[in-house]
Amino acid sequence: MMKNKFIQLWAVCSLLFFVTVFTSWKKPTSNNNSATVEQEQGIFIFIKSKPISEYQYLGSVSKSIALSGSPDEMLKSLIKKCKKEYPGADGIIFTSNDMDKADCIKFK
């Protein structure tokens, strides 16, 4: 009789243990939508992407009409413009492939 109660108690405790372990056990998840962001002149650069962190939109900058250099020159020019017009900017978001306009942002 005592042996039966002990086996039942052991079975219930084992069941509770396994239920707890398997319900709290999480499968590893792959986060394919994150990346390391590059910085140029202290400004985070987002090209056709947006930061995960919350940010405040400060304003937009556009390239000059006469500017027709390499993508690197355009990038540097717009970063320089962003830093001049929005000194508190933390990042710049390029929304088009031709990099002629970008949004300046500040992280919250």
Secondary structure as UniProt FT lines:
FT   HELIX           2..24
FT   TURN            32..33
FT   STRAND          39..40
FT   TURN            41..42
FT   STRAND          43..47
FT   STRAND          55..62
FT   TURN            65..66
FT   HELIX           71..85
FT   TURN            87..88
FT   STRAND          91..94
FT   TURN            97..98
FT   STRAND          101..107
//
